[in-house]
Amino acid sequence: MVATEAKKHRSDAKYVYKYLRRYWQRGKNRNALLPDYENCGGEGKNKKSGEKKRGRPRNFSSILGEGKNITPEDLVKFERALDNYHFKRQGLELPDTYDMMLKEHYYCDIRYDENGVKKTILKGSDEIPTFEQFRYWYFKKYDCESRIRSSKGDRYFELNKRPILGSSTAEAFGPGFKYQMDATVGDIYLVSRFNRSWIVGRPVIYVIIDVFSRMIVGLHISLRGPSWDEASIAIANAILNKKSYCAKYGIDISDEEWPAYGIMSVLFGDRGELAGTMIEPAANALNFRIENAPPYRADWKGIVERYFKTIHEKVEPFMPGSIKPDFAVRGGHDYRLDAKLDIYQFTRLIIKCVLKYNNYHFMKYYPVSKEMIAEDIDPIPCELWKWGLKNSAGFQLGMMTM
């Protein structure tokens, strides 16, 4: 049968055997006989340039010429132009970089007009690379990550463009295991409690958030700048019962409304107050570990950073004395003169915001587990905290009842 088919198609028997074997080995369907296109082209290898022009022929080649093959010397000029003009902070766009490269490396003469302005005369179209060739080699050598790193820097890429490979929640075994702490300056001016005509400045807000449940477990507001003294008060607030703290500001709560108290296992900061030696005695005495984010990497503690954004956008704009975007504009309104709240009143308002957040904030984005779904647990900080106390072994390792 093979010999008959080979004779019929005027072919050799080895080709009949080749197609039969391919048909049987690849599933006995018509597509099994398609050519192996993946073996064509020499992937990753550059074609050697010869006398004949590579690529698609030009339209109107009789007028514009056939074009130029890109040589290793051209690639060196491409690299030099990209380094000098494109891969710089606030660098030129790719078309402008191409124009600058032609003026610098592909000119045949330089002339000056009657006004003394320098004019660069470029070579013929057959002697210079096209923008399409320049762009092709650019995207061939630099992938998306390398382009961003080369133009914006590694720090910008790691902060804004890196792939998200995990979440903070995966780092916590239960409530109380890991806390994130940070401080921010409030966008509001406060007045003195003793003389309401005195503007005393902007408050510094310390917040400590539990990673597992997203509950705010510690709060401290001060008029002093960020320091270890102020940070230690925030840590003490996170450890102690909140009922007496709220009572100082005339707010009556039950233990169920703010149940967070006890010693954490890990306290995560940003190399500020937690990077010195003053924190070490407290960490050793209370038996918790200190972790710090690298410089300029606020995304490592994105949970607490996001709550600061909520305060600045949703809370402070409704308070008298808050700073608006036109504060620094020439002739803009001086919002310091609108200040009405003192630090006692401001702290009281923030505590109420914290209580609302802990007890009613529904987090659609929270990665609930299958056990939470089975028990119909709402992703609300207080509910997650209470559920974690009953079901998470990590809490028993990290917390100590006060």
C-alpha positions in Angstrom: 0.0 0.0 0.0 2.9 2.4 0.8 4.6 1.6 -2.5 1.4 2.1 -4.4 0.7 5.5 -2.8 4.3 6.6 -3.3 4.1 5.7 -7.0 0.7 7.3 -7.4 1.9 10.7 -6.0 5.4 10.4 -7.6 7.0 10.5 -4.2 9.4 8.4 -2.1 8.2 5.8 0.3 10.0 7.5 3.2 7.7 10.5 3.0 4.6 8.3 3.2 6.0 6.6 6.3 6.8 10.0 7.8 3.2 11.3 7.5 1.7 8.0 8.6 3.9 8.0 11.7 3.0 11.7 12.5 -0.7 10.9 12.0 -0.6 8.0 14.4 1.6 9.6 17.0 -0.4 12.9 17.2 -3.9 11.7 17.8 -5.1 10.5 14.4 -6.7 13.8 13.2 -6.2 16.1 10.3 -4.3 18.7 12.3 -1.6 16.1 13.1 -0.3 16.6 9.6 0.2 20.4 10.0 3.9 21.5 9.7 5.9 22.1 12.9 5.9 25.9 12.7 7.4 26.2 16.2 10.7 24.9 14.8 10.9 27.7 12.2 12.7 31.0 12.5 15.5 30.3 15.0 13.9 31.9 18.1 16.2 34.2 19.9 18.8 34.3 17.2 19.5 37.4 15.1 19.6 37.0 11.3 22.9 37.9 9.6 22.6 40.9 7.4 23.5 40.5 3.8 23.2 42.5 0.6 19.5 41.8 0.3 17.1 43.9 2.4 15.4 41.9 5.2 11.8 42.2 6.1 8.7 43.3 4.1 9.5 45.3 0.9 8.7 49.0 1.0 5.8 50.6 -0.7 7.0 53.0 -3.4 10.5 51.5 -3.2 11.3 52.9 -6.6 11.0 56.4 -5.0 12.1 55.8 -1.4 14.6 53.1 -2.0 14.7 49.6 -0.6 15.9 50.6 2.9 18.8 49.7 5.2 19.6 46.5 7.1 20.4 47.0 10.8 24.0 46.2 11.6 25.7 45.8 15.0 27.1 49.3 14.6 23.5 50.6 14.3 22.5 48.8 17.5 25.4 50.6 19.3 24.0 53.9 18.2 20.5 52.9 19.2 21.7 52.1 22.7 23.6 55.3 23.0 20.6 57.4 22.0 18.3 55.6 24.4 20.7 56.1 27.3 21.3 59.8 26.5 17.7 60.8 25.7 15.1 58.2 26.7 16.3 56.4 29.8 16.5 59.5 31.9 14.2 61.0 34.4 11.7 63.1 32.4 13.4 61.7 29.3 12.2 62.1 25.7 9.5 60.0 24.1 10.6 57.3 21.6 9.9 59.4 18.4 11.9 62.4 19.8 14.7 60.1 20.8 14.8 58.7 17.3 15.0 62.3 15.8 17.9 63.1 18.1 19.7 59.9 17.1 19.4 60.8 13.4 20.8 64.3 14.0 23.7 62.9 16.1 24.7 59.8 14.1 23.1 59.9 10.6 24.0 63.2 9.1 26.1 64.0 6.1 26.5 67.8 6.5 25.9 70.7 8.8 24.8 74.1 7.6 23.8 77.4 9.1 21.0 79.6 7.7 21.0 83.4 7.4 20.0 83.7 11.1 22.9 81.5 12.3 20.7 78.6 13.2 22.3 75.2 12.9 20.7 72.8 10.3 21.6 69.1 10.2 21.4 67.5 6.7 20.6 63.8 7.0 21.8 61.0 4.8 19.6 59.4 2.1 16.7 57.2 3.1 18.7 54.1 2.1 21.4 55.0 4.6 19.4 55.7 7.8 17.2 53.3 9.8 13.4 53.9 9.9 11.5 54.7 13.0 9.8 51.3 12.7 13.2 49.5 12.8 14.2 51.6 15.8 11.0 50.8 17.6 11.3 47.1 16.7 14.7 46.7 18.2 13.7 48.7 21.3 10.7 46.4 22.1 12.7 43.4 21.2 15.5 44.1 23.7 13.6 45.7 26.5 10.5 44.1 28.1 8.0 46.0 30.1 9.8 45.6 33.4 13.2 46.6 32.1 11.8 49.6 30.3 10.2 51.0 33.5 13.3 50.2 35.6 15.6 51.9 33.0 13.5 55.0 32.7 11.9 55.4 36.2 14.4 53.5 38.4 14.2 50.4 40.6 12.6 52.3 43.5 9.7 53.5 41.4 9.1 50.0 39.9 9.1 48.2 43.2 6.7 50.7 44.7 4.2 51.2 41.9 4.6 48.6 39.1 5.8 45.4 40.6 3.6 42.3 40.3 1.5 41.5 43.4 2.5 38.0 44.4 0.8 37.8 47.9 -1.1 39.7 50.5 -0.5 41.0 54.0 -3.3 38.7 55.4 -1.3 35.6 54.4 1.5 36.8 56.9 -0.8 36.6 59.9 -2.0 33.4 61.5 -4.7 35.1 63.5 -5.7 38.2 65.4 -3.0 39.7 67.5 -0.2 37.9 65.6 1.0 40.9 63.5 0.4 44.6 63.9 1.3 47.4 61.5 2.1 50.8 63.0 2.6 54.2 61.4 2.2 57.9 62.0 0.9 60.7 59.8 0.4 64.5 60.2 -3.3 65.4 60.0 -4.5 67.8 57.3 -6.1 70.0 59.9 -5.1 72.9 62.2 -6.1 72.8 65.9 -6.5 75.5 68.5 -5.4 75.6 72.1 -7.8 74.2 74.8 -7.0 77.1 77.1 -7.0 80.0 74.6 -9.2 79.4 71.5 -7.6 82.2 69.6 -4.2 80.4 69.5 -3.5 78.1 66.6 -1.3 75.3 68.0 -0.5 73.4 64.8 -1.4 70.1 63.1 -1.8 66.8 65.0 0.3 63.7 64.6 -1.9 60.6 64.4 -0.4 57.2 65.4 -2.4 54.2 64.3 -1.8 50.5 65.0 -3.8 48.0 62.9 -4.1 44.2 63.3 -3.2 42.5 60.0 -5.5 39.5 60.2 -8.8 41.3 61.1 -7.9 44.9 59.9 -9.1 46.1 63.4 -7.6 49.3 64.7 -6.1 48.2 67.9 -4.1 51.2 69.0 -4.5 55.0 68.6 -2.6 58.0 69.8 -2.9 61.7 68.8 -0.4 64.3 69.8 0.9 67.7 69.0 4.5 66.6 69.2 6.4 65.3 66.3 6.9 61.6 65.6 9.3 60.1 68.2 9.8 57.0 70.3 8.0 58.7 73.2 4.8 59.1 71.2 5.1 55.7 69.6 5.4 54.0 73.0 2.1 55.6 74.0 0.5 54.2 70.9 1.9 50.7 71.7 0.6 51.0 75.3 -2.8 51.9 73.9 -2.8 48.8 71.7 -2.0 46.6 74.6 -4.3 48.0 77.3 -8.1 47.8 77.5 -9.9 50.6 75.5 -12.8 51.1 77.8 -10.8 53.4 80.2 -9.2 55.2 77.3 -12.5 56.1 75.7 -13.9 57.2 79.1 -11.2 59.9 79.3 -12.8 61.5 76.2 -16.4 61.1 77.4 -17.2 58.1 75.3 -18.9 55.1 76.9 -18.3 51.7 75.3 -18.6 48.1 76.1 -15.8 45.6 75.8 -17.5 44.1 72.7 -17.3 47.4 70.8 -13.5 47.5 71.0 -12.2 44.1 72.2 -8.6 44.5 71.2 -6.1 44.3 74.0 -3.1 42.1 74.7 0.5 41.7 73.5 1.2 41.1 69.8 3.8 38.7 68.4 5.1 41.0 65.7 5.1 44.8 65.4 5.8 46.0 61.9 7.0 49.6 61.3 8.9 51.7 58.7 12.4 52.2 60.2 11.3 55.3 62.1 10.7 55.0 65.8 11.1 51.1 65.6 14.6 51.2 64.1 16.5 52.6 67.2 17.8 51.0 70.3 15.1 52.5 72.5 12.5 49.9 71.4 14.7 46.9 72.3 14.0 46.9 76.1 10.3 47.1 75.6 10.4 44.4 72.9 12.4 42.1 75.2 10.3 42.8 78.3 7.0 42.2 76.5 8.3 39.4 74.2 7.4 40.7 70.8 9.4 40.9 67.6 10.2 44.1 65.6 10.1 44.1 61.8 10.7 47.1 59.6 10.0 47.8 55.9 12.8 48.8 53.6 13.3 52.5 52.8 10.7 54.1 50.5 8.5 50.9 50.6 5.3 52.1 52.2 3.5 49.4 50.2 4.8 46.8 52.7 2.4 48.2 55.3 -0.4 49.1 52.9 -3.2 48.3 55.4 -2.3 51.2 57.8 -1.4 53.5 55.0 -4.8 53.0 53.4 -6.5 53.9 56.7 -4.6 57.2 56.7 -6.0 57.9 53.2 -9.5 57.3 54.5 -9.0 59.8 57.4 -7.6 62.4 55.0 -10.3 62.0 52.4 -13.5 61.0 54.3 -13.1 62.5 57.8 -10.9 65.6 58.0 -12.5 67.6 55.0 -15.7 67.9 57.1 -13.9 69.4 60.1 -13.2 73.2 60.5 -9.6 74.1 59.8 -9.0 71.3 57.4 -6.5 71.9 54.6 -7.8 72.1 51.0 -5.9 71.5 47.8 -5.6 75.2 47.1 -3.8 76.0 50.4 -0.5 76.6 48.7 -1.9 78.5 45.8 -1.0 82.2 45.7 -3.9 84.2 46.9 -5.6 81.1 48.3 -7.6 80.9 51.5 -5.7 80.6 54.8 -7.5 77.6 56.4 -5.6 78.0 59.7 -8.0 80.9 60.5 -11.0 78.4 60.3 -9.6 76.2 63.1 -12.2 75.5 65.8 -11.2 72.1 67.3 -8.7 71.5 70.0 -6.8 68.2 70.4 -9.4 66.8 72.9 -12.3 67.4 70.5 -10.3 66.1 67.5 -9.3 62.9 69.4 -12.9 62.3 70.4 -14.0 62.5 66.8 -11.3 60.2 65.6 -12.2 57.6 68.3 -15.8 57.7 67.1 -14.5 57.1 63.5 -12.4 54.2 64.7 -15.4 52.6 66.5 -17.5 53.0 63.4 -14.8 51.4 61.3 -14.2 48.5 63.6 -17.8 47.6 64.0 -19.5 48.5 60.7 -16.9 48.7 57.9 -17.8 45.9 55.4 -14.6 44.9 53.5 -15.6 43.5 50.1 -12.0 43.1 49.2 -11.1 40.9 52.3 -9.9 37.4 51.3 -12.4 35.3 53.4 -11.5 31.7 54.0 -13.8 28.7 53.3 -14.2 28.3 57.1 -15.5 31.9 57.3 -17.9 31.3 54.5 -19.2 28.1 56.1 -20.0 30.0 59.3 -21.4 33.0 57.4 -18.9 35.5 58.9 -19.2 39.1 57.6 -15.8 40.7 56.7 -16.1 43.3 59.4 -13.0 43.9 61.6 -14.8 43.2 64.9 -16.4 40.0 63.5 -13.1 38.8 62.1 -11.4 39.5 65.4 -14.0 37.5 67.4 -14.0 34.6 64.9 -10.2 34.5 65.0 -10.1 34.2 68.8 -12.1 31.1 68.6 -10.6 29.4 65.5 -7.0 30.6 65.1 -4.0 29.0 66.9 -1.9 32.0 66.0 -3.7 34.1 68.5 -2.9 31.8 71.3 0.8 32.1 70.4 0.8 35.9 70.0 -1.6 37.3 72.6 -1.5 37.4 76.4 -4.7 38.3 78.2 -4.3 41.4 80.3 
